[in-house]
Amino acid sequence: MFVVLSELTYKRSEAIQKLFGIKLTGFAKFKDKIITLENKACIHCENEMAMGGKHSRGKRSYLPSQLNRLHNVVLIAGFYSKPAIVKDVADNLSRRQEHVTALRELLAGRERVGDIQFDVAALASFLDRLELCQSIDDERLPNPFIKLPQVIDNGTGQLLSVLDVYSDADVQLSKVERMLAAYLNLDLDVAYKLSNELDAASGVSLQLKQRIQRDYCEAQHFDDLLESFFN
């Protein structure tokens, strides 16, 4: 649905410049990622009515009230590359809290992951506020990154999220880290396999291992139930 906007709005590039001081024109893949997040309703924006001929297209823009969500979703997408996970973290409070628990365990004590460097104090504050806030529309969360992952060139021109780095087969990781990364990336089969290989686990890691195994068994039971309907 297209609307005519009379209120102050920001073009996508203006909004990103205002929020992060980044000129979006220099990062085509970052722009494409934001468009995908808009298309998947992870980010809320306005569709302006096309004013040209019948083949002209309207433009998307942001109201001031939508900038908090844009800011926060860009930060969340710095950890996750899959839009479905970004939306889940953004909009589902209980799932968001589960993700924060796993992220804390995965990133504990780390100042960087690959080329992605954290502001350690801001990372702790970001995770605290992400866990507690009822809606990511309400407040602008602390930026945990020294430089946004979406604008980091890793040498091949690819824009990475934190979990993309953890998924790199060349990165040296413990079994706990690989299990947690797979769980956060919704790769339940991989997470379950790794959980079975993990003998020494305690504290939060043990709790997450047990949750992964429970979730996997429930998913298998559901699959078996569905299959029984067709036999």
Residue pairs with C-beta under 8 A, 6 or more apart in sequence:
1 47
2 47
2 48
2 49
2 50
2 58
3 46
3 47
3 48
3 49
4 48
4 49
5 46
5 48
5 61
5 63
7 63
8 63
8 64
9 46
9 48
9 61
9 62
9 63
10 18
10 61
10 62
10 64
10 67
11 59
11 61
11 62
12 24
12 31
12 34
12 45
12 60
12 61
12 62
13 23
13 24
13 25
13 31
15 61
15 62
15 67
15 70
16 22
16 24
16 34
16 70
16 74
17 23
17 24
18 67
19 67
19 70
19 71
19 74
20 71
20 74
20 143
20 148
22 30
22 148
22 151
24 30
24 31
24 34
25 31
27 150
27 151
27 159
29 150
29 157
29 158
29 159
30 148
30 150
30 151
30 159
33 77
33 150
33 159
34 43
34 74
36 83
37 43
37 73
37 77
37 83
37 86
38 45
38 60
40 83
40 84
40 86
40 87
41 87
42 73
42 77
42 83
42 86
42 87
42 90
43 66
43 69
43 70
43 73
44 66
44 69
44 137
45 60
45 61
45 62
45 66
45 70
46 60
46 61
46 62
46 63
46 66
47 58
47 59
47 60
48 58
48 59
48 60
48 61
49 58
50 56
50 57
50 58
62 70
65 137
66 137
67 140
68 136
68 137
68 138
68 139
68 140
69 90
69 136
69 137
71 140
71 141
72 90
72 130
72 136
72 140
72 141
73 86
73 90
73 136
74 148
74 150
75 126
75 141
75 143
75 144
75 145
76 86
76 89
76 90
76 130
76 136
77 86
77 150
77 161
78 116
78 144
78 145
78 148
78 149
78 150
78 161
78 162
79 103
79 161
79 162
79 163
79 184
80 86
80 89
80 161
80 162
80 163
80 184
80 185
81 160
81 161
81 163
81 164
82 185
82 186
84 186
85 184
85 185
85 186
88 95
88 96
88 99
89 95
89 96
89 99
89 130
90 96
90 136
93 134
96 130
96 131
97 131
98 211
99 184
100 127
100 130
100 131
101 204
101 208
102 180
102 183
102 184
102 208
103 127
103 184
104 127
104 204
105 176
105 180
105 204
105 205
105 208
106 166
106 177
106 180
106 181
106 184
107 113
107 118
107 123
107 162
110 118
111 117
111 118
111 120
112 118
113 162
113 165
113 166
114 154
114 160
114 165
114 168
114 171
115 152
115 154
115 160
115 165
116 145
116 147
116 149
116 152
116 160
116 162
116 165
117 145
117 146
117 147
118 144
118 145
118 146
119 142
119 143
119 144
119 145
119 146
122 142
122 143
122 144
123 144
125 142
125 144
126 141
126 142
126 143
126 144
127 144
129 139
129 141
129 142
130 136
130 141
133 139
133 141
149 159
149 160
149 161
149 162
150 159
150 161
151 159
152 159
152 160
153 159
154 160
158 164
163 181
163 184
163 185
165 171
166 173
166 177
166 178
166 181
166 185
167 181
167 185
173 181
175 194
175 197
175 198
176 198
176 201
176 205
178 194
179 191
179 194
179 195
179 198
179 208
179 209
179 212
180 191
180 205
180 208
182 188
182 190
182 191
182 194
183 191
183 208
183 212
188 212
188 215
188 216
188 219
189 216
191 212
191 216
192 212
192 213
192 216
195 209
195 212
195 213
196 213
198 205
198 209
201 209
